[in-house]
């Protein structure tokens, strides 16, 4: 039986960086795989915000912090998965107790930061309707402007 040819997945449209330029992830993230993931998050978020007309040049740093929160969350969740939720006490110290993993605490903090930034940027489902479109600067001209030339 002949197989059906796979459908070509549409290529993602290029991200318009004229409003907000993508940060240099190589200076912020030492791991090359994290740089690739960060670019993917950035592109996805910018495309969504652009299509909904809510992207502004003032959103750049908040977007960077959001992507970094995603990366920190992923890092910490890998560490919690590998070493567990609880850090066991040092058996040589009789007063020591088991504690919650520092990676779990950092993961929760990154999650909280990401949720807050998503809400501020209008990315979370509950906040989408509360974020208004960015007003585009419209330049009004009259027919006489061509004759008289530029103002000033």
Secondary structure, 3 states (H helix, E strand, C coil): CCCCCCCCCCCCCCCCCCCCCCCCHHHHCCCHHHHHHHHHHHHHHHHHHHHCCCCCHHHHHHHHHHHHHHHHHHHHHHHHHHHCCEECCCCCCCCCCCEECHHHHHHHHHHHHHHHHHHHHCCCCCCHHHCCCCCCCCCCCCHHHHHHCCCC
